[in-house]
């Protein structure tokens, strides 16, 4: 199969769980705890942690990655300075792309935009957003689209990360995608609001996204961990059903998001495990939908990232993974291990098959 693709991960704030307090386990606490820690981040610290996470992803058969990277006056460009060297250092195994975004707000956080623009000129190639932390969510969305147009770059937003379906910003993002003619170049992540939307609303949103060319990345581990904290009984999953969106023509991917931090205190960077987790959470049963779970960490992710020359096809880059399974459905169902990986035809990973020592 083609190599796995991480469309949404945070290398810069991975592996800081031991430095943080996680009492409530909700989104507000996670943002606050990481914001405190960011002030003490150094480029060397970010590099060391990001490198460990990147290597773990490579060991899981990942050949392409988009990492989201926080820029604000609290951390400055130290996160970028830590992650940027990894692009060249690990190009033998993985293509690494950096998405610059304002985790703690843009319009309400003076100095952030200037830092984002500098980061986009110094290694960042995609612009992101987190409107739900801003004093003006729509204002942040507007500014991100303007910057994307001015620099001719793709957009990848954190969006609608809440436990209810009220006032989804995704409709405004679709409107702006059509206004700027940015269809096929806009992705949104999380959108947990859709997980609680009534059928009619879900289908209406799906149609708008498909028509506007807005893709979705679902982040099963983080969304499951953070959502539903307000409930005691029958706690919601909070994971939007990506395979149902596919039925309406929306492109979707599955990804890891956070690794060993207050947003997600777990993670081994295995995308086959993430796809299996999603299939369990979303109660995927049909063989065609199970197969799509594998596509959402490979070919559909490639479409979201607008990759060229990807796939198992004549003339494509030989970015490949070999799984110990006979079919995509078996690979998802059994969380099949990656035995080999290749980057442009060169082997980057070997994992021996386990052997029984019979008496």
ABEGO torsion letter per residue (X at the ends): XBBBBBABBBAAABGAAAABBBAAGBAAAAAAAAAAAAAABBAAAAAAAAAAAAAAAAAAGBABBBBBBBBBAAAEAAAAAAAAAAAAAAAAABBBBBBBBBAAEAAABBGAAAAAAAAAAAGBABBBBBAAABABAAAAAAAAAAAAAAAGBBBBBBBGBBABABGBAAAAAAAAAAAAGABGABBBBGGAAAAABBAAAAAAAAAAAAAAGBBBBBBAAAAAAABGAABABGBBAGBBBAAAAAAAGBBBBBBAGBBGBAABABEAGBAAAAAAAAAAAAGBABAAAAAAAAAAABAAAAAAAGBBGBEBBBGBBBBBBBBBBABAAAAAAAGBBBABBBBGGBBABBBBBBBBBBX
